[in-house]
Structures are given as structure tokens and as C-alpha cells.
């Protein structure tokens, strides 16, 4: 389009060698040239605005959260592929149904392990929040929480394939936030009651919430605080881990 506009302007106003400038025939020609020039400048401006900033990934949505987080970027050293032993473990058939499953998230190793009866039966690669170091303290800090949780819901319509919701914030988070005046006494009590009844706690306080183990891929830390798995792996957890199952997230 730029080439067409430039040629149009050249034929209208460029002087030929050895001849006078081509006259502009009438007022309509003048208006046409004006709008062609304006369109050319607008195209250049739009192209510049639409071009992504180098090194800044687009935003993606985390299940149930309206805010956005950085999309997966280059493979980090800690996001190592599964070892041959881990691959072999994942090929062994599970003894179903699982009677006492435990999900253990090892943040430092970027691994999610599934235990049944004290034995490790699965191990998956994981991605974390975009600022994974340390325990989650408040909404928007990009950290994946640490501690003992349980699966409070299962979402088969997740924005990231499938997801298991965790009961963050728990009673300890609520007590700390109350001391720091991050939440009110009423909010603290709501969180406490939900955890006592083994339900999902309120996710609308300054502590944040909607922490899920979900699909969407691994290879980088790209969520707002969730734990991301490859889709085939979250499907296995989703299919076999019931609501109420224990989840431990370690540093």
C-alpha cells in the first residue's frame, strides 16, 4: 500500500527532468494528494505501534483471573526436560482408583510429583509464577504460594485446558495478613470459615487467590502464581485426583 501511495504522489508533484512540474489539475486532485499523504503517515504510525517491543512477551489470561501475566518465554536452565528415569516412571500404569493421593510441587526443581500410599508414581515438569522466589504474600506479586493446601475445586472449562483449584489463602495467610492490616477482620473470618469447611476461600481480598494447577505448557515461569503443566499431564491429574486431595508446595 505504501508503494502505491508513493507512486501516486510522485506522478502528481514530482518534476520531470527538463520539463516543468506537472500541474495539479483541479481542487479534487489537491484533496486526493492531501488524503494520500495523510494515509501514508497513518500507515507508518500504525505499523510502528503494532510492532511488539523486543523482549516483552504478550499477555495471557490465567484461569478465573482477569489480569494478565507474561506469556511463556525462552527456556530457563531450571526447566530441564524429564530424565529417562522420570519418563519411565510415567509409563508405569497407575493402580486406580487412587486412595490417598498427594501432590507435591517442588518449586526449585520445577517438578510436580504425585504420590500414592507414600510411593512416588508420577513426576511432571512445571512452570511457576513469573516471580517464583519466596512465598506468596499478596495479589499481584507473581509468586507461587508455599505450604500445605488441598484441591478445593476442579475446573473442566479452564482457560488453560483443565485445572485444579487450591485453597490459597489458608488460615496462616489470613492471620499474617490481618496482623499486617492487609485484610479486615471480616475478610479474615471468611477465609477461616471456608478453610474449616474444606471449601475454596474468598479470592477477592488483597491476598489474591485463584491459584490453580493447570495446563498451558512448561518451559518458563509465566503464570500469575499458578503451577503450569503440559496438557497431557494435567489431564492425568485431573482425571485421577479428587477434590479434597492434599497438595504440598515446597520452596
C-alpha positions as CSV (number, residue, x, y, z in Angstrom):
1,X,0.0,0.0,0.0
2,X,2.9,2.3,0.8
3,X,4.4,1.8,-2.7
4,X,1.0,2.7,-4.4
5,X,0.7,5.9,-2.3
6,X,4.3,7.0,-3.0
7,X,3.8,6.4,-6.8
8,X,0.6,8.4,-6.7
9,X,2.3,11.3,-5.0
10,X,5.3,11.2,-7.4
11,X,3.0,11.4,-10.5
12,X,1.2,14.3,-9.0
13,X,4.0,16.6,-7.8
14,X,7.5,15.3,-8.9
15,X,9.3,17.4,-11.5
16,X,10.5,15.6,-14.6
17,X,13.9,16.3,-15.9
18,X,13.9,19.1,-18.5
19,X,10.2,19.8,-18.0
20,X,8.1,21.9,-15.6
21,X,6.3,20.2,-12.7
22,X,3.1,18.5,-13.7
23,X,0.2,20.8,-12.8
24,X,-2.4,19.8,-10.3
25,X,-5.5,19.7,-12.5
26,X,-8.1,20.8,-10.0
27,X,-9.2,21.1,-6.4
28,X,-10.2,17.4,-6.3
29,X,-6.6,16.4,-7.2
30,X,-5.3,18.6,-4.4
31,X,-7.7,16.9,-1.9
32,X,-6.7,13.5,-3.2
33,X,-3.0,14.2,-2.6
34,X,-3.6,15.6,0.8
35,X,-5.5,12.4,1.9
36,X,-2.9,10.1,0.3
37,X,-0.2,11.8,2.3
38,X,-2.2,11.6,5.5
39,X,-2.9,7.9,4.9
40,X,0.7,7.2,4.3
41,X,1.7,8.8,7.6
42,X,-1.1,7.0,9.4
43,X,0.1,3.6,8.0
44,X,3.6,4.2,9.2
45,X,2.3,5.2,12.6
46,X,0.1,2.1,13.0
47,X,2.8,-0.2,11.8
48,X,5.1,1.2,14.5
49,X,2.5,0.9,17.3
50,X,1.6,-2.6,16.3
51,X,5.2,-3.9,16.4
52,X,5.9,-5.7,19.6
53,X,8.6,-4.3,21.9
54,X,11.7,-6.5,21.8
55,X,11.9,-8.8,24.8
56,X,8.4,-8.1,26.1
57,X,6.1,-11.1,25.6
58,X,2.3,-10.7,25.0
59,X,-0.1,-11.2,27.9
60,X,-2.1,-14.3,28.6
61,X,-5.1,-14.9,30.9
62,X,-4.8,-17.2,33.9
63,X,-8.0,-19.3,34.7
64,X,-10.5,-17.2,36.5
65,X,-8.3,-14.2,36.7
66,X,-9.0,-11.1,34.7
67,X,-5.5,-9.7,35.0
68,X,-2.7,-10.8,32.6
69,X,0.7,-12.3,33.1
70,X,3.8,-12.6,30.8
71,X,3.4,-15.4,28.3
72,X,6.0,-18.3,28.2
73,X,9.4,-17.1,27.1
74,X,12.8,-18.7,26.5
75,X,13.6,-22.0,28.2
76,X,15.3,-21.4,31.6
77,X,18.0,-23.7,32.9
78,X,15.9,-24.9,35.8
79,X,13.1,-26.1,33.4
80,X,15.0,-29.2,32.5
81,X,13.4,-31.9,30.5
82,X,12.3,-35.1,32.2
83,X,15.1,-37.6,32.8
84,X,14.9,-41.1,31.4
85,X,14.0,-42.4,34.8
86,X,11.2,-39.9,35.2
87,X,9.9,-40.8,31.7
88,X,10.0,-44.5,32.6
89,X,8.1,-43.8,35.9
90,X,5.3,-42.0,34.0
91,X,4.9,-45.0,31.7
92,X,4.0,-47.4,34.5
93,X,0.3,-48.0,34.9
94,X,-1.5,-46.4,37.9
95,X,-3.4,-48.6,40.3
96,X,-6.8,-46.9,40.2
97,X,-8.7,-45.5,42.0
98,X,-6.1,-43.5,43.9
99,X,-7.0,-43.8,47.6
100,X,-4.6,-41.4,49.3
101,X,-3.1,-39.2,46.6
102,X,-0.6,-36.4,47.5
103,X,0.6,-33.8,45.0
104,X,4.0,-32.3,45.8
105,X,5.2,-29.2,44.0
106,X,8.9,-28.7,44.2
107,X,9.4,-25.1,43.1
108,X,13.2,-25.1,43.0
109,X,13.3,-28.3,40.8
110,X,10.3,-27.1,38.7
111,X,8.7,-30.5,39.3
112,X,5.2,-31.7,40.3
113,X,5.2,-35.2,41.8
114,X,2.2,-37.4,42.5
115,X,2.4,-39.8,45.5
116,X,0.1,-42.7,46.3
117,X,0.4,-44.5,49.6
118,X,3.8,-42.9,50.2
119,X,5.2,-44.0,46.8
120,X,6.0,-41.6,44.0
121,X,4.0,-42.7,41.0
122,X,4.3,-39.7,38.6
123,X,6.6,-36.8,38.1
124,X,5.9,-33.8,35.7
125,X,7.8,-30.7,34.7
126,X,6.3,-27.4,35.9
127,X,6.2,-23.7,35.3
128,X,5.5,-21.2,38.2
129,X,4.6,-17.6,38.8
130,X,6.6,-15.0,36.9
131,X,8.4,-14.0,40.2
132,X,8.7,-17.5,41.8
133,X,11.1,-16.9,44.6
134,X,9.6,-16.9,48.1
135,X,6.1,-17.4,49.4
136,X,3.1,-15.6,48.0
137,X,2.2,-12.6,50.2
138,X,-0.4,-10.5,48.3
139,X,-2.2,-10.1,45.0
140,X,0.0,-9.3,42.0
141,X,3.3,-10.3,43.5
142,X,3.7,-13.1,40.9
143,X,4.7,-15.7,43.4
144,X,3.5,-19.3,43.7
145,X,2.4,-19.9,47.3
146,X,4.2,-22.3,49.6
147,X,2.7,-24.6,52.3
148,X,0.1,-27.3,52.7
149,X,-3.1,-27.0,50.7
150,X,-5.9,-29.1,49.3
151,X,-7.8,-29.3,46.0
152,X,-10.9,-27.2,46.6
153,X,-12.3,-27.3,43.1
154,X,-11.9,-28.9,39.6
155,X,-12.5,-26.7,36.5
156,X,-13.0,-28.6,33.3
157,X,-13.5,-25.3,31.4
158,X,-10.2,-23.7,32.3
159,X,-8.7,-21.1,30.0
160,X,-5.7,-23.5,30.2
161,X,-7.3,-26.8,29.3
162,X,-8.0,-28.2,32.8
163,X,-7.3,-27.0,36.3
164,X,-7.3,-27.9,40.0
165,X,-8.0,-25.0,42.3
166,X,-6.1,-24.7,45.6
167,X,-7.3,-23.3,48.9
168,X,-5.0,-20.3,48.9
169,X,-5.2,-18.1,51.1
170,X,-5.3,-20.5,54.0
171,X,-5.6,-19.8,57.8
172,X,-1.9,-18.9,58.2
173,X,-2.1,-16.5,55.2
174,X,-5.2,-14.9,56.7
175,X,-3.6,-14.5,60.2
176,X,-0.5,-12.8,58.7
177,X,-2.5,-10.5,56.5
178,X,-4.6,-9.5,59.5
179,X,-1.5,-8.6,61.5
180,X,-0.2,-6.6,58.6
181,X,-3.6,-4.9,58.1
182,X,-3.7,-6.2,54.6
183,X,-7.2,-7.5,55.1
184,X,-10.1,-6.8,57.5
185,X,-11.3,-8.9,60.4
186,X,-14.4,-9.8,58.4
187,X,-12.3,-10.9,55.5
188,X,-10.0,-12.9,57.8
189,X,-13.1,-14.7,59.3
190,X,-14.5,-15.5,55.8
191,X,-11.2,-17.1,54.8
192,X,-11.1,-19.1,58.1
193,X,-14.7,-20.4,57.7
194,X,-14.1,-21.5,54.1
195,X,-11.0,-23.5,55.1
196,X,-12.7,-25.1,58.1
197,X,-15.4,-26.4,55.7
198,X,-12.8,-27.5,53.2
199,X,-14.1,-25.1,50.6
200,X,-12.4,-22.6,48.3
201,X,-11.7,-19.4,50.3
202,X,-12.6,-15.9,49.2
203,X,-10.4,-14.8,46.3
204,X,-11.4,-11.2,46.3
205,X,-9.1,-9.8,49.0
206,X,-5.6,-8.1,48.8
207,X,-4.1,-11.5,49.5
208,X,-5.1,-12.6,46.0
209,X,-6.3,-16.1,45.1
210,X,-7.4,-18.3,42.2
211,X,-4.2,-20.3,42.5
212,X,-4.5,-23.4,40.2
213,X,-2.5,-26.3,38.9
214,X,-3.4,-26.0,35.2
215,X,-2.3,-26.8,31.7
216,X,-0.9,-24.5,29.1
217,X,2.7,-25.6,28.9
218,X,6.0,-25.5,30.8
219,X,9.5,-24.3,30.0
220,X,9.3,-20.9,31.7
221,X,7.7,-19.2,34.7
222,X,4.8,-17.4,33.1
223,X,1.7,-17.5,35.4
224,X,0.4,-15.0,38.0
225,X,1.2,-17.6,40.7
226,X,-0.3,-20.8,39.5
227,X,1.5,-24.0,38.7
228,X,1.5,-24.8,35.0
229,X,1.9,-28.3,33.5
230,X,1.8,-29.7,30.0
231,X,-1.7,-30.5,28.9
232,X,-1.3,-34.3,28.9
233,X,0.0,-34.2,32.5
234,X,-2.7,-32.0,33.9
235,X,-5.3,-34.3,32.3
236,X,-3.8,-37.3,34.2
237,X,-4.0,-35.4,37.5
238,X,-7.5,-34.0,36.7
239,X,-8.8,-37.5,35.8
240,X,-7.5,-39.3,38.9
241,X,-7.1,-36.8,41.7
242,X,-10.3,-36.0,43.6
243,X,-11.4,-32.8,45.2
244,X,-10.0,-32.6,48.8
245,X,-6.7,-34.2,47.8
246,X,-3.6,-32.9,49.7
247,X,-1.2,-30.6,47.9
248,X,2.2,-29.6,49.3
249,X,4.2,-26.7,47.7
250,X,7.8,-26.7,48.7
251,X,10.4,-23.9,48.0
